[in-house]
Amino acid sequence: MEWFIITLVLLCLIAIGTYVFSQWIRVINQYQRGIVFRFGKVARSCLEPGLHILLFPPIVDKLVTVDMRTVTLEVPPQDVITKDSIMVRVSAVIYYKVIDPVQAVVLVENYGYATSQAAQSVLRSVVGQFELEDFLGGRDNVRQRLHALLDAHTNPWGVHVNDVDIKDVELSEAMQRSLARKAEAEQEQLATLIGSEAELQAAENLCRTAQLMEQHPIALQLRYLQTAQALGHEKAHTLIFPFPMDLGAMVKPLVSAIQEHLPVGGGATTVVPDPILLTEEVRQSVEAAQAVGISQPVVPVVAGASSATATAGVQLPFAESLNSSSL
């Protein structure tokens, strides 16, 4: 019986010793750093990864481990009023890591929660300093400013902010419609300006082309031929030859020749025919009148007018002989 009691006591002592010894031995992982508090004071800081022995834990020594990996922290959506009094909801993501384990444990109670609260306050403060257009069009500037201010807040805690990113920006439906109308109006204005500039350039080019063709009339005929050649490649097309535009110049010598044979002055009323309406018969009648010796020209009947109207204003040289013979 005594041997049994002694064996049981020894087993209990071995178990208690094993437990105490296991509490003395602590293992620190590769991504962690350890801080040893001895009677409430920092005895050893930044313990490297590996096996470490403590002295009578947790009465004498207390080990606190700090994770040194980069932490991704999502900032909850914040309702922010921009500089131009527009309500937006902004959410962000920050990436931070602990660079000084002692400060992260001693100076702040919970460095993760403190970093999250600092990020929310800095986000509202920075976004409120920008107008909506500047904020939407210059997110890089906003992100850099957020990064700088947030890092300045967390550096005293031994926490370094690696990066800040604007995750999402939400606008009300009315503001979205307003921005859409504004963008559409700007695009229409730009299109109108581009169209007017194109018309101005086209008009200037046409003026220069007209001046060049005026100096070289044959260029217009060449242009006609080019157009006809371009139309000839089509299977179904209608080829139209334009009426010569220099018809007045072609008829002008004939009109001048007729006016030279017209008498100057006199009581007779002379009707000058339109040069465009002159025909081959008119030319023959003029030549016949000149051969007979009639002083008054034969006036043709103008197209579109009656014969009585055409002859009413003309005094024929043989009218008196015709009247005497009829009597």
Secondary structure, DSSP 8 states (H G I E B T S, - for coil): -HHHHHHHHHHHHHHHHHHHHHHHEEEE-TTEEEEEEETTEEEEEEE-SEEEE-SSTTTSEEEEEEE-S-EEEEEEEEEEE-TTS-EEEEEEEEEEEES-HHHHHHT-S-HHHHHHHHHHHHHHHHHTTS-HHHHHH-HHHHHHHHHHHHHHHHGGGTEEEEEEEEEEEE--HHHHHHHHHHHHHHHHHHHHHHHHHHHHHHHHHHHHHHHHHHH-THHHHHHHHHHHHHHHTSSS--------TTHHHHHHHHHHHHHHTS--S-SS------GGG--HHHHHHHHHHHHHT-SS------TTS-HHHHHHT---TTHHHHHHHH-
